[in-house]
């Protein structure tokens, strides 16, 4: 296990939940294709991500590629930033980049019958619940027009490779200086969460 591995499956789930816009990459007869798509995590009883739920435009060429071959990679990027030596007092310290990243190898299955449910799930995940939360049905007739042009999919997770490179290997003073430079930003919060106790 690397110092840069997420501390738990809950940390990986938080990355996907908090930064849901993934890049879905597939390889079809016309070569590689990539589309940015918001994806939702489906978990098992232990909280491990077992699938990713999303939808794609039917006219997107990647739709046909995924129908022919569902193998794909979903890339999630969390908070990230260039870390300049100017913010660190340690002599001869070199610049670096801090980031949180996860790569899911998946098998995509197009599920048209789940399209309304997938769209509703995404809206609820992003809007929350309650009477002030927006729901897709509020579009009225436009909803009926638009939903015909998209299709849901379920991407079964085959493997996961995650790297949370967030200064875990820095000495305490350097770590604190970096956190101070990014105080109030998601990067600083995640750095503190991933710091070994």
C-alpha positions in Angstrom: 0.0 0.0 0.0 1.3 3.4 -1.0 1.2 6.6 1.2 -0.8 8.1 -1.7 -3.6 5.5 -1.7 -7.0 6.8 -0.4 -7.3 6.0 3.3 -10.6 4.2 2.8 -13.3 3.2 0.3 -15.3 6.1 1.9 -12.6 8.5 0.7 -12.8 7.2 -2.8 -16.6 7.4 -2.7 -16.4 11.1 -1.5 -14.1 11.9 -4.5 -16.7 10.6 -6.9 -19.6 12.2 -5.0 -17.9 15.6 -4.6 -16.4 15.7 -8.1 -18.9 13.8 -10.3 -17.9 15.1 -13.7 -15.8 12.2 -15.1 -14.2 11.7 -18.5 -15.5 8.4 -20.0 -12.9 7.0 -22.4 -13.6 4.2 -24.8 -11.9 2.6 -27.8 -14.1 1.9 -30.9 -13.7 1.2 -34.5 -12.9 4.9 -35.1 -10.3 5.0 -32.4 -10.4 6.5 -28.9 -13.3 8.7 -27.8 -13.8 10.7 -24.6 -16.8 12.5 -23.2 -17.2 14.5 -20.0 -20.2 13.1 -18.1 -21.5 13.4 -14.6 -21.5 9.9 -13.0 -23.1 8.6 -9.8 -21.6 5.8 -7.7 -23.5 2.6 -6.9 -22.1 0.9 -3.8 -22.2 -2.5 -2.2 -23.1 -3.2 1.5 -19.5 -2.3 2.5 -19.6 1.1 0.8 -17.3 0.0 -2.1 -18.1 1.4 -5.6 -19.4 -1.4 -7.8 -20.9 0.6 -10.7 -21.2 4.0 -12.1 -24.5 5.3 -13.4 -24.9 7.9 -16.1 -26.5 8.9 -19.4 -25.2 9.8 -22.8 -26.6 11.5 -25.9 -27.8 9.0 -28.5 -26.2 11.0 -31.2 -22.8 11.1 -29.5 -20.6 8.7 -31.6 -19.3 7.2 -28.3 -22.8 5.8 -27.7 -22.5 3.5 -30.8 -18.9 2.6 -29.8 -20.1 1.6 -26.3 -22.9 -0.5 -27.7 -20.4 -2.4 -29.8 -17.7 -2.7 -27.1 -18.6 -1.6 -23.5 -15.0 -1.6 -22.2 -14.1 1.9 -21.0 -12.2 3.9 -18.5 -13.8 6.6 -16.2 -11.4 9.2 -15.0 -12.3 11.4 -12.0 -10.2 14.4 -10.9 -10.7 15.9 -7.5 -9.0 19.1 -6.2 -5.6 19.8 -7.6 -3.0 22.6 -7.8 0.6 23.4 -8.7 2.7 23.8 -5.5 5.3 26.4 -5.9 8.6 26.4 -4.0 7.8 30.1 -3.2 5.3 29.0 -0.5 7.7 26.6 1.2 10.6 27.6 3.5 12.6 24.4 3.1 15.8 25.0 1.2 16.1 23.4 -2.3 12.6 22.1 -2.1 11.3 21.4 -5.7 8.0 22.3 -7.2 5.3 19.6 -7.3 1.6 19.1 -8.1 -0.9 17.9 -5.5 -4.0 16.1 -6.8 -6.7 13.5 -6.1 -7.4 11.1 -9.1 -9.2 7.9 -9.7 -9.3 5.6 -12.7 -12.1 3.1 -13.0 -11.9 0.3 -15.6 -15.5 -0.5 -16.4 -17.9 -2.5 -18.6 -20.6 -0.2 -19.9 -24.1 -1.6 -20.5 -26.6 0.7 -22.2 -29.9 0.6 -20.2 -32.6 2.6 -22.0 -35.3 1.4 -19.7 -33.5 3.1 -16.8 -33.1 6.5 -18.5 -35.9 8.4 -16.6 -34.6 6.9 -13.3 -31.0 7.7 -14.0 -31.8 11.4 -14.9 -33.9 11.7 -11.7 -31.1 10.2 -9.6 -28.6 12.6 -11.0 -30.9 15.6 -10.4 -31.5 14.5 -6.8 -27.7 14.0 -6.2 -26.9 17.5 -7.5 -30.0 19.4 -6.3 -30.8 17.5 -3.1 -34.2 16.8 -1.8 -37.0 19.1 -0.5 -39.6 21.3 -2.1 -37.0 23.8 -3.4 -35.0 21.2 -5.2 -35.4 21.2 -9.0 -36.7 18.1 -10.7 -36.5 17.2 -14.4 -40.3 16.9 -14.7 -40.5 20.6 -14.0 -39.4 21.2 -17.7 -42.9 20.0 -18.8 -43.1 19.1 -22.5 -39.4 19.9 -23.0 -38.5 17.0 -20.6 -40.4 14.6 -22.9 -38.6 15.9 -26.0 -35.1 15.8 -24.4 -35.3 12.4 -22.7 -35.8 10.7 -26.1 -32.3 11.9 -27.2 -30.4 10.4 -24.2 -29.9 6.9 -22.9 -28.8 5.7 -19.5 -26.0 3.3 -18.8 -24.6 1.3 -15.9 -20.8 0.8 -15.9 -19.8 -2.2 -13.8 -16.5 -1.5 -12.1 -13.8 -4.1 -13.0 -10.9 -2.4 -11.3 -9.9 0.9 -9.6 -6.6 2.7 -9.4 -6.7 5.8 -7.2 -3.9 8.2 -6.3 -4.4 10.9 -3.7 -1.0 12.8 -3.9 -1.7 15.4 -1.3 1.6 16.0 0.5 1.4 12.9 2.8 5.2 12.5 2.4 6.1 16.1 3.4 7.5 17.0 6.8 5.1 18.7 9.1 6.4 22.3 8.5 6.3 22.0 4.7 2.9 20.3 4.9 1.5 23.1 7.1 2.9 25.8 4.8 1.2 24.2 1.7 -2.1 23.9 3.6 -1.9 27.6 4.7 -1.3 28.7 1.1 -4.5 26.9 0.1 -6.6 27.5 3.2 -10.3 27.6 2.6 -10.0 25.7 -0.7 -11.0 22.1 -1.3 -7.3 21.1 -1.8 -6.4 22.1 1.7 -9.3 20.3 3.2 -8.5 17.1 1.4 -4.8 17.4 2.3 -5.8 17.5 6.0 -8.2 14.6 5.6 -5.6 12.4 4.0 -2.7 13.3 6.2 -1.5 10.2 8.2 -2.2 10.5 11.9 
